[in-house]
């Protein structure tokens, strides 16, 4: 039992370091890009990250399946940390040269691309930690071990989200943006070594991790021959099509405190540490909602819990919608599109409008957890 506790603790620590670094950078890059180019640049970065993740995540997963667990995990850890370090370093250089130079443009493009690559590598890390390593290790213990271990991993991730938001907010307030970039670069280079060391310890302690279950060649052939049209055909013919479409529509319409919302709040004069507190509060409510899901599910059943979560979610999304029409809102169609530039929007916009929208974002996170779980 002592050995079991040891290697799980090592995996938890490695995962905690990994998810802390990911949370720190994903929140920090919003402020750094907003400082350099405003909301539009943040939006471009999110677009590049989303498209890159969509195109490459499948290849990353297949690559991990074709290699042993140690090689796969160490590779994605290295790719993630090095990409973030390079991206942060390039942003620091952008802040020290003339904005109108050609070099500035190329450095900014390269930084966004490396940040997008780190996102893909981060997805690979999450896949290795939460879908592969933890499953193999849990088989050595009781039958209920996997659910407990998964809950622990999720708790680590949510705690990292809370702490990272607060740390980034105060870090940028205390130091300048260039110094913050160098801090994030150093953090990722140092933690890369720590993560790799811990993963090697876990791998050497759990013999089962060295055994990769072989997938039949017939299945591999079918996976390799499925084209884009066939993939969509399988999707439309599945029995749970309507449920899958409903979930997709939910994710299309659910607002969250992402880069656009955070950078907009910053452009209106809300300090980084205050925005960090809002984001941390959102993570805390999401974490709490996951616990309340189990409580409601036992008391009123699965379907009613989902209904309560969905209705409450919509109510708080309406709060966000109402904020659009409050005094000081810039969202008249003509004004909005004329002011969506790299320049900071006029400071006369009411803070009441921005804060009310953020309150709606934070509040509905609790009820989204009830719906998603």
Secondary structure as UniProt FT lines:
FT   HELIX           2..66
FT   HELIX           69..94
FT   TURN            95..96
FT   TURN            99..100
FT   HELIX           102..128
FT   HELIX           129..133
FT   HELIX           134..138
FT   TURN            139..140
FT   TURN            143..144
FT   HELIX           145..174
FT   HELIX           177..205
FT   HELIX           207..210
FT   HELIX           217..225
FT   HELIX           228..237
FT   TURN            239..240
FT   HELIX           241..253
FT   HELIX           259..267
FT   TURN            268..269
FT   HELIX           272..300
FT   HELIX           302..324
FT   TURN            327..328
FT   HELIX           333..339
FT   TURN            347..348
FT   HELIX           351..372
//
